[in-house]
Amino acid sequence: MPETTVTARPGTSTIRILLADDHALVRRGVRLILDQQPDLHVVAEAGDGAEAIDLARTHDVDLAVLDIAMPRLTGLQAARELTARKPGLRILMLTMHDNEQYFFQALKAGASGYVLKSVADRDLVAACRAAMRDEPFLYPGAVTALIRNYLDRARQGEETSDQILTPREEEVLKLVAEGHSSKEIADLLFISVKTVQRHRANLLQKLGLRDRLELTRYAIRAGLIEP
């Protein structure tokens, strides 16, 4: 049974980390890397994915660092469960597998970063900080995989993210992101408020987003408005 720690450093800027790996020696090494940083602190350790879910429920953590290959529940299964139960929790996958299939499954499971154990001493600290800034962290091979996947889908004629929205939905998205109310948007586009609200609901559903803030971030990434 792995040792669970519940201590925390003073100060509100410390990133509280849940670390899950079924090898105690790996956890010890990773913890050493993280705890050497003034803004990172491992507050709980788990030996498998099921225990990670239990600890995330009972401990106040900001970030979960999960190994992929673990008993009972894998890191991918745990990531899916944690994303559903605690949407604000950031998740990083830490793995020995330089594998495109695992990488894409990790993204679908809600992970914001994918770090290889072989270079954890170089990349893990930066990945933790990037996750807390809501920025993705990908190792070079993962970036190559993403580009190759995008190009393959484009060649096969599949929809890409900038082709999902209709022109009207794009207009509504831009105005929402600029801070206009539903009535103002209705007046600007000569449509009813109810139609605007329907477009907003469709945007959230299509893009897998939750609120106006996330719509605004998407609009910035899509180049519809200036940051």
C-alpha positions as CSV (number, residue, x, y, z in Angstrom):
1,M,0.0,0.0,0.0
2,P,1.6,3.3,-1.0
3,E,2.2,6.0,1.5
4,T,-0.3,8.9,1.3
5,T,0.9,12.4,2.3
6,V,-1.5,15.1,3.3
7,T,0.9,17.9,4.3
8,A,0.9,21.2,2.4
9,R,3.3,24.0,2.2
10,P,2.3,27.5,3.4
11,G,1.2,29.9,0.7
12,T,-1.7,30.0,-1.7
13,S,0.4,29.8,-4.9
14,T,1.6,26.2,-4.3
15,I,0.3,23.7,-6.9
16,R,-1.0,20.7,-5.0
17,I,-0.3,17.5,-6.9
18,L,-1.7,14.0,-6.8
19,L,0.8,11.5,-8.1
20,A,-0.2,8.0,-9.3
21,D,2.1,5.3,-10.4
22,D,2.2,1.6,-9.4
23,H,6.0,1.6,-8.9
24,A,7.1,3.1,-5.6
25,L,10.6,3.9,-6.9
26,V,9.2,5.8,-9.8
27,R,6.9,7.8,-7.5
28,R,9.9,8.6,-5.2
29,G,11.9,9.9,-8.2
30,V,9.1,11.9,-9.6
31,R,8.2,13.3,-6.2
32,L,11.8,14.4,-5.8
33,I,11.7,16.3,-9.1
34,L,8.5,18.1,-8.2
35,D,9.1,18.8,-4.5
36,Q,12.4,20.5,-5.3
37,Q,10.3,23.3,-6.9
38,P,9.0,26.1,-4.6
39,D,5.6,26.1,-6.3
40,L,5.0,22.4,-6.7
41,H,4.1,20.0,-3.9
42,V,3.0,16.4,-4.0
43,V,0.3,16.1,-1.3
44,A,-1.0,12.6,-2.1
45,E,0.3,9.4,-3.8
46,A,-1.6,6.5,-5.3
47,G,-0.5,3.1,-6.5
48,D,-3.3,2.6,-9.1
49,G,-6.0,4.5,-10.9
50,A,-8.8,3.5,-8.5
51,E,-6.9,4.8,-5.5
52,A,-6.1,8.0,-7.4
53,I,-9.9,8.6,-7.9
54,D,-10.5,8.0,-4.2
55,L,-7.7,10.4,-3.2
56,A,-8.9,13.1,-5.6
57,R,-12.3,12.9,-3.9
58,T,-10.9,13.2,-0.3
59,H,-8.0,15.6,-0.9
60,D,-7.7,19.1,-2.1
61,V,-5.6,18.8,-5.3
62,D,-5.0,21.1,-8.3
63,L,-3.2,18.7,-10.6
64,A,-3.1,14.9,-11.1
65,V,0.0,13.3,-12.6
66,L,-1.0,9.8,-13.8
67,D,0.9,6.9,-15.1
68,I,-0.9,5.2,-18.0
69,A,-0.2,1.5,-17.2
70,M,-1.5,0.8,-13.7
71,P,-3.5,-2.0,-12.1
72,R,-7.3,-2.0,-11.3
73,L,-7.8,1.2,-13.3
74,T,-5.3,2.5,-15.8
75,G,-4.3,6.2,-15.9
76,L,-6.5,6.7,-19.0
77,Q,-9.6,5.3,-17.2
78,A,-8.8,7.3,-14.1
79,A,-8.4,10.5,-16.2
80,R,-11.8,10.0,-17.8
81,E,-13.4,9.5,-14.4
82,L,-11.6,12.5,-12.8
83,T,-12.5,14.7,-15.7
84,A,-16.2,13.9,-15.2
85,R,-16.1,14.2,-11.4
86,K,-13.8,17.2,-11.0
87,P,-13.8,19.3,-14.2
88,G,-11.5,21.9,-12.6
89,L,-8.7,19.3,-11.9
90,R,-5.8,19.5,-14.4
91,I,-4.4,16.1,-15.6
92,L,-1.0,15.1,-16.9
93,M,-0.1,11.7,-18.2
94,L,3.3,10.5,-17.3
95,T,4.3,7.4,-19.3
96,M,7.1,5.4,-20.8
97,H,5.0,4.9,-24.0
98,D,6.0,7.0,-26.9
99,N,2.8,5.8,-28.6
100,E,0.4,7.8,-30.8
101,Q,-2.6,5.7,-29.8
102,Y,-2.0,6.3,-26.1
103,F,-1.3,10.0,-26.8
104,F,-4.7,10.6,-28.6
105,Q,-6.5,8.5,-26.0
106,A,-5.0,10.8,-23.3
107,L,-6.2,13.9,-25.0
108,K,-9.7,12.4,-25.4
109,A,-9.7,11.5,-21.7
110,G,-9.1,15.1,-20.7
111,A,-5.4,15.3,-20.2
112,S,-3.7,18.6,-20.9
113,G,-0.2,17.2,-21.2
114,Y,1.7,14.0,-22.1
115,V,5.2,13.6,-20.6
116,L,7.6,10.7,-21.3
117,K,9.3,9.3,-18.2
118,S,12.6,9.1,-20.1
119,V,12.7,12.9,-20.1
120,A,10.7,13.7,-16.9
121,D,13.6,15.4,-15.3
122,R,13.6,17.8,-18.2
123,D,9.9,18.2,-19.0
124,L,7.7,17.4,-16.0
125,V,8.1,20.7,-14.1
126,A,7.3,22.8,-17.2
127,A,4.4,20.5,-18.0
128,C,2.9,21.0,-14.5
129,R,3.1,24.8,-14.8
130,A,1.7,24.8,-18.3
131,A,-1.3,22.7,-17.2
132,M,-2.1,25.2,-14.5
133,R,-2.0,28.0,-17.1
134,D,-4.5,26.0,-19.2
135,E,-1.8,25.5,-21.8
136,P,-1.2,22.1,-23.4
137,F,2.2,20.4,-23.0
138,L,3.3,18.0,-25.7
139,Y,6.7,16.4,-26.4
140,P,8.1,16.8,-29.9
141,G,6.9,13.4,-31.1
142,A,3.3,14.2,-30.0
143,V,3.4,17.5,-32.0
144,T,4.4,15.5,-35.1
145,A,1.6,13.0,-34.4
146,L,-1.0,15.8,-34.2
147,I,0.2,17.4,-37.4
148,R,0.2,14.1,-39.2
149,N,-3.3,13.3,-37.9
150,Y,-4.6,16.7,-39.0
151,L,-3.2,16.3,-42.5
152,D,-4.5,12.8,-42.8
153,R,-8.0,13.9,-41.9
154,A,-7.8,16.9,-44.2
155,R,-6.8,14.6,-47.1
156,Q,-9.7,12.3,-46.4
157,G,-12.1,15.2,-46.4
158,E,-13.1,15.0,-42.8
159,E,-14.3,18.1,-41.0
160,T,-11.7,20.0,-39.1
161,S,-12.4,22.3,-36.2
162,D,-12.7,25.4,-38.3
163,Q,-15.3,23.8,-40.6
164,I,-17.6,22.6,-37.8
165,L,-19.5,25.9,-37.5
166,T,-22.0,27.3,-40.0
167,P,-21.4,30.9,-41.1
168,R,-24.2,32.1,-38.9
169,E,-22.9,30.2,-35.9
170,E,-19.5,31.8,-36.5
171,E,-21.1,35.3,-36.5
172,V,-22.9,34.6,-33.2
173,L,-19.7,33.2,-31.7
174,K,-17.8,36.3,-32.6
175,L,-20.4,38.6,-31.1
176,V,-20.7,36.5,-27.9
177,A,-17.0,36.6,-27.5
178,E,-17.0,40.4,-27.9
179,G,-19.4,40.5,-24.9
180,H,-22.7,41.3,-26.6
181,S,-25.9,40.2,-24.9
182,S,-28.4,37.9,-26.6
183,K,-30.7,40.9,-27.4
184,E,-27.8,43.0,-28.9
185,I,-26.8,40.0,-31.0
186,A,-30.4,39.6,-32.1
187,D,-30.6,43.3,-33.1
188,L,-27.3,43.2,-35.0
189,L,-28.1,40.0,-37.0
190,F,-31.9,40.8,-37.4
191,I,-32.9,37.5,-35.7
192,S,-34.9,36.7,-32.6
193,V,-33.4,36.4,-29.1
194,K,-34.7,32.8,-29.1
195,T,-32.7,32.1,-32.3
196,V,-29.6,33.6,-30.7
197,Q,-30.0,31.4,-27.7
198,R,-30.4,28.3,-29.9
199,H,-27.2,29.2,-31.7
200,R,-25.4,29.6,-28.4
201,A,-26.6,26.2,-27.2
202,N,-25.5,24.6,-30.5
203,L,-22.1,26.2,-30.3
204,L,-21.5,24.9,-26.8
205,Q,-22.6,21.4,-27.8
206,K,-20.7,21.3,-31.1
207,L,-17.4,22.6,-29.5
208,G,-17.8,20.7,-26.3
209,L,-17.6,23.9,-24.2
210,R,-19.4,25.0,-21.1
211,D,-19.8,28.7,-20.9
212,R,-19.1,32.1,-22.5
213,L,-15.6,32.3,-21.2
214,E,-14.7,29.1,-23.0
215,L,-16.4,30.3,-26.1
216,T,-14.3,33.5,-26.0
217,R,-11.1,31.4,-25.7
218,Y,-12.1,29.4,-28.7
219,A,-12.9,32.5,-30.7
220,I,-9.4,33.9,-29.9
221,R,-7.8,30.6,-30.9
222,A,-9.9,30.6,-34.1
223,G,-8.7,34.1,-34.9
224,L,-12.3,35.6,-34.8
225,I,-11.3,38.2,-32.2
226,E,-8.1,39.7,-30.9
227,P,-6.9,38.5,-27.4
